[in-house]
Amino acid sequence: MLKVPSEVNEVAKKLAEHKHESYLVGGCLRDLLIGRTPHDWDLATSATPTELQKIFPDSVYENQFGTVGVKTDSKDPDLKIIEVTTFRKEGKYTDKRHPDEVVFAKNIEDDLARRDFTVNAMAWNPKRGIVDPFGGEKDLKKKIIRAVGKPAERFNEDALRLMRAVRFSAQLDFEIEKETLAAIKKSAGLIEFIAKERIRDELSKLLIADKAAEGIVAMQETGLLKFVLPEIEEGVGVGQNKHHIYSVFEHNWRSLEYAAKKKFPLDLRIASLLHDVGKPRTKKGNGLDSTFYGHQVVGEKIALRLLDRLKYPKAMIEKIALLIREHMFVYDPESVTLRGVRRLISRVGQDNMDDLIKIREADRIGSGVPKAQPYRLRYLQAMIEKVKKDPIGPKMIAANGTDIMKALKIEPGPIVGYIIAILLEEILDEPKLNNKEKLLDRALELGKLSEKDLRTLSEKSKKSAQEAQGRIDEEIKKKYFV
């Protein structure tokens, strides 16, 4: 007997009281059979959506596919809604994603015949036990992903199944069966019929899997990668220099492998995979002395376009792009200064520093080195701790805009912004200057200048900071050819 939550049993019991069959189906049954904890619970039933809504008045029905969300009183978020779907058959899939029509079926066998893979095409209830017309239980034991019926037909019906096959393979650590794999390779181009949001969702599920890196490799080998992430595909076969033993593509997926091993969240896994996405377009020369100058800046731009195309949230996109742009920070003890560390934190943001370090760790391991955190990186972290309380942004300046306007007896305007920008640059160089009295004295001095001179001085301060970063970039170029 399978261990099924009481909330699911209660729904099934109520259906039985109204003379309706119900079966546990899909991913939850598959996961139960292999000892994984399901996060979604699905029942298939002989009851129609209209009948389900009468049996469960407090339910949700907002789709065209016969699925009713039955609410429970469970405190477990995974069990607050049990999805109950009427047995159904499906017609043609003109758009390669959704059936043109949904016809309700009379039995569970017909319902299972429409499903994607054998391991998902099983059903169970206490009375009949496991209903398995396509050998899903056998494939579970063999750890195989096999399409139900003819693979080409399944993928032609719903092209998202192409990615689902790879995703299930990564999530479950299963192999894709030979004929199913061949059909994926032949049908890979059909994925372009799928909405970007749906591709994004499947990609995210793949990337959060323990075997995410293997999934990306499988996408490349099946031909899916060039349609979903062509920018990553560009790194295939692109050799690097003396600081790397892998091609750009292999380096990127190995960095993701480390991120998955360390259980990084989705945004950091994406950043780990994309951190060197700009290298193929910036490569100069060949062999051990080839260069990739400015690849982090190019990579930032590529990531912004790529992630926007896949409809990822704006805040996530901006953070990932920032981490890519800044991932080549210097951490050699002979080069790191407190001033430089403050400027790094100012650019990246205090909240992102730990994540930036994690991306650098993934970068290192993806390069084939044995240690994620050498002494040099630990030294930088000690420096970061040392300057944590130093002012690194306008909000941390002891004298704010209101104080400055009051001292200078001026109204809000560009002058205030220029003065704050100048003060911040001076404080970044010398935190001891962050004293309200000293800052207001300095503001009074600056207030004697014309608006034009203040703008020039503000721009000069920013240029000085850029020059300092430029010197750091030159050190990076000399040492790493990037």
C-alpha positions in Angstrom: 0.0 0.0 0.0 1.3 3.4 -1.0 1.7 6.1 1.7 -0.8 8.7 0.5 -1.5 11.9 2.5 -4.9 12.0 4.3 -5.9 15.1 2.4 -5.6 13.2 -0.9 -7.4 10.1 0.6 -10.3 12.4 1.8 -10.8 13.7 -1.7 -10.8 10.2 -3.2 -13.1 9.0 -0.5 -15.7 11.7 -1.2 -15.5 10.9 -4.9 -16.2 7.2 -4.1 -19.2 8.2 -2.0 -20.6 9.8 -5.1 -20.0 6.7 -7.2 -17.0 8.0 -9.1 -13.6 6.3 -9.7 -10.4 8.1 -8.9 -6.7 7.3 -9.3 -3.5 8.8 -8.2 -1.7 9.7 -11.4 1.3 11.5 -13.0 4.4 12.8 -11.2 3.2 12.2 -7.7 2.7 8.5 -8.3 6.0 8.2 -10.1 7.8 10.0 -7.2 6.1 7.8 -4.6 7.2 4.7 -6.4 10.9 5.7 -6.4 10.9 7.1 -2.9 10.9 10.8 -3.7 8.6 13.3 -1.9 5.9 14.6 -4.3 5.2 18.4 -4.3 2.1 18.3 -6.4 -0.8 15.8 -5.9 -3.0 14.8 -8.9 -6.1 12.6 -9.1 -7.8 11.5 -12.3 -11.5 10.7 -12.0 -14.6 9.7 -13.9 -16.4 12.7 -12.5 -16.9 15.6 -14.9 -15.8 19.2 -14.0 -19.5 20.1 -13.3 -19.9 17.1 -11.0 -16.6 17.9 -9.3 -17.7 21.5 -8.5 -21.0 20.2 -7.0 -19.1 17.7 -4.8 -16.5 20.2 -3.8 -18.2 23.7 -3.8 -15.1 25.4 -2.5 -13.0 24.6 -5.6 -11.4 26.4 -8.5 -12.0 25.7 -12.2 -10.2 28.1 -14.5 -9.0 26.1 -17.4 -10.4 24.2 -20.5 -8.8 20.9 -19.7 -11.1 19.4 -17.1 -8.8 20.1 -14.1 -10.6 21.3 -10.9 -8.5 22.5 -7.9 -10.0 21.1 -4.8 -9.1 23.2 -1.7 -8.2 21.5 1.6 -7.5 22.7 5.1 -4.0 21.3 5.1 -1.2 23.4 6.6 1.3 21.8 4.1 1.5 24.2 1.1 1.9 21.2 -1.2 -1.5 19.9 -0.1 -3.6 23.0 0.1 -5.0 22.3 -3.4 -5.4 18.8 -4.9 -5.8 18.9 -8.7 -8.5 16.6 -9.8 -8.9 16.0 -13.6 -11.6 14.2 -15.5 -10.5 11.2 -17.6 -9.9 12.6 -21.0 -8.8 12.0 -24.5 -7.2 14.6 -26.7 -7.4 15.4 -30.4 -4.9 17.0 -32.7 -2.3 19.6 -31.5 -2.3 22.2 -34.3 -0.1 24.6 -32.2 2.3 21.9 -31.1 1.4 22.6 -27.4 -2.4 22.4 -26.7 -4.9 19.9 -27.9 -7.4 21.4 -30.4 -10.2 19.8 -28.3 -10.5 17.8 -25.1 -12.9 14.9 -25.0 -13.7 13.3 -21.7 -13.0 9.5 -21.6 -14.8 6.7 -19.9 -11.9 4.9 -18.3 -8.4 5.5 -16.8 -6.7 3.5 -19.6 -7.8 6.0 -22.2 -6.6 8.8 -20.0 -3.1 7.3 -19.6 -2.7 6.8 -23.3 -2.6 10.6 -23.8 0.4 11.1 -21.4 4.0 11.9 -22.4 6.3 9.3 -20.9 5.7 5.8 -19.5 6.9 6.7 -16.0 4.2 9.3 -16.0 1.5 7.1 -17.6 0.6 5.0 -14.5 -2.4 5.2 -12.1 -3.1 3.8 -8.7 -6.0 3.3 -6.3 -6.4 0.9 -3.3 -8.9 -1.2 -5.2 -7.1 -1.9 -8.4 -3.5 -1.2 -7.4 -1.2 0.0 -10.1 -2.6 0.4 -13.6 0.3 0.4 -16.0 -0.6 -0.3 -19.6 2.7 1.0 -21.0 5.4 -0.5 -18.8 6.1 2.6 -16.7 6.9 0.6 -13.6 9.5 -1.5 -15.5 11.1 1.7 -16.9 11.2 3.2 -13.4 13.2 0.2 -12.2 15.5 0.5 -15.3 15.8 4.3 -14.8 14.6 5.1 -18.4 12.6 7.9 -19.9 10.6 6.4 -22.7 7.8 8.1 -24.7 4.3 6.6 -24.6 3.6 4.9 -28.0 5.5 6.4 -31.0 8.0 9.1 -29.8 7.7 11.3 -32.9 3.9 11.5 -32.5 4.2 12.4 -28.8 6.6 15.3 -29.6 4.7 16.4 -32.6 1.6 16.7 -30.4 3.3 18.8 -27.8 6.8 20.1 -28.5 7.4 21.1 -24.9 7.8 17.4 -24.2 11.2 17.6 -25.9 12.5 19.7 -23.0 10.4 17.7 -20.5 12.3 14.5 -21.5 15.6 16.2 -20.8 14.3 17.8 -17.6 13.0 14.5 -16.2 16.3 12.8 -17.1 18.2 15.5 -15.1 15.7 15.5 -12.2 15.5 11.7 -11.8 19.1 10.9 -13.1 17.5 8.6 -15.7 18.7 7.8 -19.2 16.5 8.7 -22.2 15.6 5.5 -24.2 17.2 5.1 -27.6 14.2 5.7 -29.9 12.9 8.5 -27.7 16.3 10.2 -27.8 16.5 9.8 -31.6 13.1 11.4 -32.0 14.1 14.3 -29.8 17.1 15.0 -32.0 15.0 14.8 -35.2 12.2 17.0 -33.8 14.3 19.5 -31.8 13.3 22.4 -34.0 9.7 22.1 -33.0 10.6 23.7 -29.7 10.4 27.1 -31.5 6.6 26.7 -31.6 6.5 26.9 -27.8 5.8 30.1 -25.9 9.0 31.5 -24.3 7.3 31.5 -20.9 6.7 27.8 -21.1 10.3 27.2 -22.2 11.5 29.3 -19.3 9.6 27.3 -16.8 11.0 24.0 -18.1 14.5 25.4 -18.2 14.2 26.6 -14.7 13.0 23.2 -13.5 16.0 21.6 -15.3 18.5 24.1 -13.8 17.3 23.6 -10.3 17.8 19.8 -10.6 20.8 18.1 -9.0 22.0 17.0 -12.4 21.4 20.4 -14.0 24.8 20.3 -15.8 24.1 16.9 -17.4 20.8 18.4 -18.5 22.5 21.3 -20.3 24.9 18.8 -22.0 21.9 16.7 -23.0 20.3 19.7 -24.5 23.4 20.4 -26.6 23.7 16.7 -27.7 20.0 16.6 -28.7 20.1 19.9 -30.6 17.7 21.7 -28.3 20.3 24.0 -26.9 20.8 25.9 -30.2 17.1 26.8 -30.1 16.7 27.5 -26.4 20.1 29.0 -25.4 22.0 29.6 -28.7 24.4 32.0 -26.9 25.6 29.1 -24.7 25.9 26.9 -27.8 28.4 29.4 -29.3 30.9 28.2 -26.7 31.0 24.6 -28.0 34.5 23.8 -29.3 35.8 27.3 -28.5 39.2 26.7 -26.9 40.6 28.9 -24.1 44.0 30.0 -23.0 46.7 28.8 -20.5 44.4 29.5 -17.6 41.7 27.0 -18.7 41.8 23.3 -19.6 38.2 23.2 -20.9 36.4 24.7 -23.9 34.1 27.7 -23.1 31.0 25.5 -23.2 32.5 22.8 -21.0 33.8 25.4 -18.5 30.3 26.9 -18.3 28.5 23.7 -17.7 31.1 22.6 -15.2 30.6 25.9 -13.3 26.9 25.1 -13.2 27.7 21.6 -12.0 29.4 23.2 -9.0 26.5 25.5 -8.4 24.1 22.6 -8.4 26.3 20.6 -6.1 26.4 23.5 -3.6 22.6 23.9 -3.9 22.8 27.4 -5.2 19.4 29.0 -5.9 18.1 29.4 -9.4 19.5 32.9 -10.1 23.0 31.9 -9.1 22.8 28.7 -11.1 21.9 30.8 -14.2 24.7 33.3 -13.4 27.2 30.4 -13.1 26.1 29.0 -16.5 26.2 32.3 -18.2 29.2 34.0 -16.5 31.5 33.5 -19.5 28.8 33.6 -22.2 30.6 36.6 -23.7 33.9 34.8 -24.4 33.2 33.4 -27.9 32.4 36.9 -29.2 35.5 38.5 -27.7 38.1 35.8 -28.4 41.3 37.1 -30.2 44.0 34.7 -31.3 44.3 31.0 -30.8 46.2 28.6 -28.5 47.5 29.3 -25.0 47.9 33.0 -25.4 44.4 33.7 -26.8 42.6 36.6 -25.1 39.0 37.4 -24.1 39.3 41.1 -23.2 36.0 42.6 -22.0 34.1 39.4 -22.1 32.4 40.2 -18.8 30.9 43.4 -20.3 29.8 41.7 -23.5 28.5 38.8 -21.4 26.4 41.2 -19.3 24.7 42.5 -22.5 24.1 39.0 -23.9 22.6 37.9 -20.6 20.2 40.9 -20.5 18.9 40.0 -23.9 18.8 36.3 -23.4 16.9 36.4 -20.1 14.5 39.1 -21.3 13.7 36.9 -24.3 12.8 34.0 -21.9 10.6 36.4 -19.9 12.5 36.0 -16.6 11.6 38.6 -13.9 13.3 42.0 -14.3 14.9 42.0 -10.9 16.4 38.6 -11.4 17.7 39.6 -14.8 19.4 42.7 -13.5 21.0 40.8 -10.6 22.4 38.1 -12.9 23.7 40.6 -15.4 25.4 42.5 -12.5 27.1 39.3 -11.3 28.3 38.5 -14.8 29.7 42.0 -15.3 31.6 42.0 -12.0 32.7 38.3 -11.7 36.3 39.1 -12.8 37.1 41.2 -9.7 40.7 41.1 -8.5 41.5 39.3 -5.2 45.3 39.0 -5.2 46.6 40.3 -1.8 49.3 42.4 -3.6 46.6 44.2 -5.6 43.6 44.4 -3.2 43.3 47.7 -1.2 40.6 48.8 1.2 39.8 51.6 -1.2 39.3 49.1 -4.0 37.2 46.8 -1.9 34.9 49.7 -0.9 34.5 50.6 -4.6 33.7 47.0 -5.5 31.0 46.9 -2.8 29.7 50.2 -4.0 29.3 48.9 -7.5 27.9 45.5 -6.6 25.9 46.2 -3.5 26.5 44.8 0.0 23.6 42.3 -0.5 25.2 40.8 -3.6 28.8 40.4 -2.3 28.3 36.8 -1.0 26.6 35.8 -4.2 29.5 37.3 -6.2 32.0 35.3 -4.3 29.9 32.1 -5.0 30.0 32.8 -8.7 33.7 33.2 -8.6 33.9 29.8 -6.7 31.9 28.2 -9.5 34.1 29.9 -12.1 37.2 28.5 -10.4 36.0 24.9 -10.1 34.6 25.1 -13.6 38.2 25.9 -14.7 39.5 22.6 -13.3 41.3 24.0 -10.2 41.0 21.9 -7.0 40.0 24.6 -4.5 36.9 26.8 -4.6 38.3 29.2 -2.1 42.1 29.7 -2.1 43.9 31.9 0.4 43.6 34.9 -1.9 39.8 34.7 -2.0 39.6 34.3 1.8 41.9 37.3 2.1 39.4 39.4 0.0 36.5 38.2 2.2 38.4 39.3 5.3 38.9 42.7 3.6 35.2 42.9 2.8 34.4 42.2 6.5 36.8 45.0 7.5 35.0 47.7 5.4 31.4 46.5 5.9 30.5 49.5 8.0 32.3 52.0 5.8 30.1 54.3 3.7 29.7 52.9 0.2 26.6 54.6 -1.1 24.7 58.0 -0.8 22.4 56.6 1.9 25.4 56.0 4.2 26.7 59.5 4.0 26.5 61.3 7.4 25.0 64.4 5.8 22.1 63.9 3.5 20.6 66.0 0.8 18.3 67.9 3.2 21.3 68.7 5.4 23.2 70.1 2.5 20.2 72.2 1.2 19.7 73.6 4.7 23.4 74.4 5.1 23.7 76.1 1.7 20.2 77.6 1.8 19.3 76.2 -1.6 16.3 74.5 -3.2 16.3 70.9 -4.6 18.2 70.7 -7.9 21.2 69.3 -9.7 23.7 71.1 -7.4 22.7 68.9 -4.5 23.3 65.8 -6.6 26.7 67.0 -7.8 27.8 67.7 -4.2 26.7 64.3 -2.9 28.5 62.6 -5.8 31.7 64.5 -5.0 31.4 63.8 -1.2 30.8 60.1 -1.8 33.9 59.7 -4.0 36.0 61.4 -1.4 34.6 59.2 1.4 35.2 56.1 -0.6 38.9 57.1 -0.6 38.9 58.1 3.0 36.0 56.9 5.2 37.1 59.0 8.2 35.7 62.0 6.3 32.2 60.7 6.8 31.5 63.1 9.7 28.4 65.3 9.4 30.3 68.5 10.5 33.2 67.8 8.2 30.9 67.0 5.3 28.8 70.2 5.7 32.0 72.3 5.9 33.1 70.6 2.7 29.7 71.2 1.2 29.9 74.9 2.0 33.3 75.0 0.2 31.8 73.3 -2.8 28.7 75.5 -2.7 30.9 78.5 -3.6 31.5 76.9 -7.0 29.3 77.5 -10.0 26.9 74.8 -11.1 29.1 74.2 -14.2 32.2 73.8 -12.1 30.4 71.4 -9.7 29.2 69.3 -12.6 32.8 69.2 -14.0 34.2 68.2 -10.6 31.5 65.5 -10.1 32.3 64.0 -13.5 36.0 64.2 -12.7 35.4 62.3 -9.4 33.5 59.6 -11.3 36.2 59.5 -14.0 38.8 59.0 -11.3 36.9 56.0 -10.0 36.6 54.7 -13.6 40.4 55.1 -14.1 41.0 53.2 -10.8 38.8 50.4 -12.1 40.6 50.6 -15.5 43.9 50.0 -13.8 42.4 46.9 -12.1 41.1 45.7 -15.4 44.6 46.1 -16.9 45.9 43.9 -14.1 43.3 41.3 -15.0 44.2 41.4 -18.6 47.9 40.9 -17.9 47.4 38.0 -15.6 44.4 36.2 -17.1 44.3 37.4 -20.7 40.6 38.3 -20.2 
